[in-house]
């Protein structure tokens, strides 16, 4: 007879062990806070799914099951996967989000097997992790230069939007993540032979960067430079407010050209051409902290920096799939510019 225990309390323990350091990464490092937050989102989704659908979530000891019971257990997890993913899709989720939830559930199963020594039967291998290729949206070099060099636009911004613009420009230049930018202090800046350099260890990837800064980035640093060596360069702000300010700043900058984005559900493309107000989606509506790092990487590639040097600055490994997406985007931009030249040559 099958013996089972409730799944949700075990998932809660999985989160607590990740928080306290009892569960570690494969390299022995602590689980990051961002990952723990994602575990909580998945747990919340499982709780809502179980409550709304009446689906009993439990774990069974598969070590003593006979053949018929193993088949029954396999069918149970197949049904769970089908019902849970359908539940997420019906609530408006797309492939990447659904896939992330499944990926974290698989990590939970591995925790039960390797950390808790619970023979769960490896049914998580039945779970397919869907992915979608979301288009990369970045500033063009011309848009970035406008934000950097137009004094009238800068003076016309209210203080909150001016700070958002300065942080955004700094991020679009250095390629730092949102979390890393707001950890910067005077200790991260060094002057050598009249040139200024930024040195930082990424909180996410643990990679070191030592990057020479252009004068406009140095000017931003000096404008916000605190007196204390331990005070953050930029005053902390929530990600929600920062992204909201970026959208407002982008609208004032005239980045209002209509755009069309696509997402995928079960591999099928869905057009996303409306903003929350059910109006035509504009470029400024999609401006966010993610655009900083994407813009920095693509700008370096577009303007001719060798790929291996861009990888060194951005902290991407040689085999990074995410970096290859930036290369493809930059190539598309280059192809477009080449087409302009070819059209001129075709006219005699």
C-alpha positions in Angstrom: 0.0 0.0 0.0 1.3 3.4 -1.0 2.4 5.7 1.9 2.4 9.4 1.1 3.0 12.8 2.8 1.8 16.3 1.9 4.0 18.0 -0.7 3.5 21.7 0.3 5.1 21.4 3.8 8.1 19.7 2.2 8.4 22.5 -0.3 8.3 25.0 2.5 11.2 23.1 4.1 13.0 23.2 0.8 12.8 27.0 0.9 14.0 27.2 4.5 16.9 24.9 3.9 17.9 27.1 1.0 17.7 30.2 3.1 19.7 28.9 6.0 22.5 27.4 3.9 21.6 23.8 4.7 21.0 23.4 1.0 23.8 24.8 -1.2 24.6 25.2 -4.9 26.6 22.4 -6.6 29.7 24.6 -6.2 29.1 25.0 -2.4 27.9 28.6 -2.6 24.7 29.7 -0.8 21.5 30.0 -2.8 20.9 33.6 -3.9 18.0 35.6 -2.5 16.6 36.0 -6.0 16.4 32.2 -6.4 14.7 31.9 -3.0 12.2 34.5 -4.0 11.4 32.4 -7.1 10.9 29.3 -4.9 8.3 31.3 -3.0 6.5 32.3 -6.2 6.4 28.6 -7.2 5.1 27.5 -3.8 2.4 30.2 -4.0 1.4 28.9 -7.4 1.2 25.4 -6.1 -0.9 26.4 -3.2 -3.3 28.3 -5.4 -3.5 25.5 -7.9 -4.3 22.9 -5.3 -6.9 25.1 -3.7 -8.6 26.2 -6.9 -8.6 22.8 -8.6 -8.9 20.5 -5.6 -5.8 18.5 -6.8 -4.2 16.8 -3.8 -0.4 17.4 -3.8 1.5 14.6 -2.1 4.8 12.7 -2.3 4.9 9.0 -2.3 7.7 6.7 -1.2 8.4 4.8 -4.5 11.0 2.4 -3.2 8.5 -0.4 -2.2 5.8 0.0 -4.9 4.9 -2.9 -7.1 4.6 -2.6 -10.9 1.0 -1.6 -10.9 1.5 1.0 -8.1 4.5 2.5 -10.0 2.4 2.9 -13.1 -0.3 4.5 -11.0 2.2 6.9 -9.5 3.6 7.8 -13.0 0.1 8.6 -14.2 -0.5 10.8 -11.1 2.6 13.0 -12.0 1.7 13.1 -15.6 -1.8 14.4 -14.6 -0.2 16.9 -12.2 2.1 18.3 -14.9 -0.8 18.6 -17.4 -3.2 20.2 -14.9 -0.7 22.5 -13.3 0.7 23.9 -16.5 -2.8 24.3 -18.0 -3.7 26.2 -14.8 -0.8 28.6 -15.3 -1.6 29.2 -18.9 -5.2 29.9 -18.2 -4.1 32.6 -15.7 -2.2 34.4 -18.5 1.3 33.0 -18.1 3.7 32.4 -21.0 6.1 29.6 -21.8 9.2 31.1 -20.0 7.3 31.6 -16.7 5.6 28.2 -16.8 9.0 26.6 -17.7 10.7 28.3 -14.8 8.0 27.0 -12.4 8.6 23.4 -13.7 12.3 23.8 -13.5 12.1 24.8 -9.8 9.8 21.9 -9.1 12.4 19.6 -10.6 15.0 21.2 -8.3 12.7 20.5 -5.4 12.5 16.8 -6.4 16.3 16.6 -6.6 16.4 18.1 -3.1 14.1 15.4 -1.8 16.2 12.7 -3.4 19.7 13.9 -2.6 19.3 16.1 0.5 16.4 14.3 2.2 17.1 10.8 0.9 13.5 10.4 -0.1 12.9 7.8 -2.9 10.4 9.8 -5.0 10.9 7.7 -8.2 12.4 10.4 -10.4 9.0 11.2 -11.9 10.2 14.8 -12.4 11.9 13.6 -15.5 8.4 13.5 -17.1 8.2 17.3 -16.7 9.1 19.2 -19.9 10.6 22.7 -19.4 9.3 25.0 -22.1 11.2 28.0 -23.2 10.5 30.9 -25.5 12.8 33.3 -27.3 11.6 36.8 -26.2 12.8 39.6 -28.5 15.5 41.9 -27.1 14.5 45.5 -26.9 17.4 48.0 -26.6 18.1 51.7 -27.2 19.7 52.5 -30.5 23.1 54.3 -30.3 21.2 57.5 -31.4 18.7 57.2 -28.6 21.5 56.6 -26.0 23.4 59.6 -27.3 20.3 61.8 -26.9 20.0 60.9 -23.3 23.7 61.5 -22.7 24.2 64.8 -24.5 20.9 66.8 -24.7 21.1 69.4 -21.9 17.7 70.9 -22.6 16.0 67.5 -22.1 18.0 67.0 -18.9 17.0 70.3 -17.4 13.3 69.8 -18.3 13.0 66.6 -16.3 11.7 66.6 -12.7 14.4 65.4 -10.2 13.1 61.8 -9.9 13.1 61.3 -13.6 16.5 63.0 -14.0 18.0 60.5 -11.4 16.3 57.6 -13.2 17.9 58.9 -16.5 21.3 59.2 -15.0 21.2 55.7 -13.5 19.8 54.3 -16.8 22.6 56.0 -18.8 25.2 54.7 -16.4 23.8 51.1 -16.7 23.6 51.4 -20.5 27.3 52.3 -20.5 28.7 49.8 -17.9 26.3 46.8 -18.5 25.7 46.4 -14.8 22.6 44.7 -13.5 20.1 46.7 -11.5 21.2 45.0 -8.2 24.9 45.7 -8.9 24.4 49.4 -9.8 22.7 50.1 -6.4 25.5 48.5 -4.5 28.1 50.8 -5.9 30.1 53.0 -3.5 33.3 55.1 -3.8 35.3 52.0 -3.3 34.2 50.7 -6.7 35.8 53.7 -8.5 39.5 54.2 -9.1 41.6 56.8 -10.9 44.8 55.8 -12.7 46.9 58.1 -14.8 44.0 60.5 -15.2 41.5 57.9 -16.3 38.6 56.6 -14.2 37.8 52.9 -13.9 34.9 50.9 -12.4 35.8 47.7 -10.6 33.1 45.4 -9.2 32.3 41.8 -8.5 28.9 40.8 -9.8 26.5 39.7 -7.1 24.8 37.2 -9.4 27.7 35.6 -11.4 30.6 36.4 -8.9 32.7 37.6 -11.9 35.0 40.7 -11.6 34.9 43.6 -14.0 37.4 46.4 -14.4 36.1 48.8 -17.0 37.4 52.2 -18.1 34.6 54.9 -17.9 33.9 57.6 -20.5 33.8 61.1 -19.3 30.0 61.4 -19.2 29.8 58.3 -16.9 32.6 59.9 -14.7 30.4 63.1 -14.6 27.4 61.1 -13.4 29.6 59.5 -10.7 30.9 62.9 -9.5 27.4 64.3 -9.5 26.2 61.6 -7.1 29.4 60.8 -5.3 28.7 60.5 -1.5 31.1 61.8 1.1 31.3 58.5 2.9 33.1 55.5 1.4 30.4 53.1 2.5 27.3 55.1 1.4 25.7 53.9 -1.9 26.4 56.0 -4.9 22.7 56.0 -5.9 19.9 56.3 -3.4 18.0 53.0 -3.2 14.8 52.8 -5.1 12.3 49.9 -5.6 12.5 48.2 -9.0 8.8 48.9 -9.6 9.3 52.7 -9.1 12.5 52.7 -11.1 10.8 51.0 -14.1 7.8 53.3 -13.8 10.1 56.4 -13.9 12.0 55.0 -16.9 8.7 54.6 -18.8 7.8 58.2 -18.0 11.3 59.5 -18.9 11.1 57.6 -22.2 7.8 59.1 -23.0 9.2 62.6 -22.4 12.2 61.7 -24.6 9.9 61.0 -27.4 10.6 57.2 -27.5 7.0 56.7 -28.5 7.3 54.8 -31.7 4.8 51.9 -32.0 6.2 48.5 -31.5 4.9 44.9 -31.6 6.1 42.2 -29.2 5.4 38.5 -29.3 5.2 35.9 -26.6 4.6 32.2 -26.7 2.1 29.8 -25.1 2.7 26.1 -25.7 5.0 27.2 -28.5 2.3 29.2 -30.3 3.1 32.9 -30.9 0.8 35.6 -29.5 1.1 39.2 -30.5 1.4 41.7 -27.7 0.7 45.1 -29.3 -1.4 46.7 -26.6 -0.2 48.5 -23.4 -2.1 48.2 -20.0 -4.4 51.0 -21.1 -5.4 49.0 -24.2 -3.6 51.4 -26.5 -1.0 50.8 -29.1 2.2 49.5 -27.4 5.0 52.1 -27.6 8.8 51.7 -27.1 8.7 53.7 -23.9 6.1 51.3 -22.5 8.6 48.5 -22.5 11.5 50.4 -21.0 12.8 48.8 -17.8 16.0 48.0 -15.8 16.7 45.0 -18.1 17.2 47.4 -21.0 20.3 48.8 -19.4 22.5 45.7 -19.6 21.0 44.7 -23.0 21.7 48.1 -24.5 25.3 48.2 -23.1 26.1 44.8 -24.7 24.5 45.4 -28.1 25.9 48.9 -28.3 29.5 47.6 -27.8 28.9 44.9 -30.5 27.2 47.2 -32.9 30.0 49.8 -32.7 32.6 47.2 -33.4 34.1 45.9 -30.2 35.3 42.3 -30.5 33.0 39.7 -29.1 35.5 38.2 -26.6 36.1 41.6 -25.1 32.4 42.3 -24.7 32.0 38.9 -23.0 34.8 39.9 -20.5 33.1 43.2 -19.7 29.6 41.7 -19.4 30.7 38.6 -17.4 29.3 36.1 -19.9 31.1 32.8 -20.4 32.2 31.6 -23.9 29.3 29.1 -24.0 26.6 31.5 -22.7 23.4 31.1 -24.7 22.0 34.3 -23.4 25.0 36.3 -24.8 24.5 34.7 -28.3 21.1 36.4 -28.4 22.8 39.8 -28.2 25.2 38.7 -31.0 22.2 37.8 -33.2 20.5 41.1 -32.5 23.7 43.1 -33.3 24.1 41.1 -36.6 20.6 42.0 -37.6 21.4 45.7 -37.0 24.6 45.5 -39.0 22.7 43.7 -41.9 20.2 46.6 -41.9 23.0 49.2 -42.2 24.7 47.2 -44.9 21.5 47.1 -46.9 21.4 50.9 -46.9 24.9 51.0 -48.4 24.0 48.3 -51.0 21.0 50.3 -52.1 23.1 53.3 -52.7 25.6 51.2 -54.8 22.8 49.8 -56.8 21.9 53.2 -58.2 24.3 54.3 -61.0 
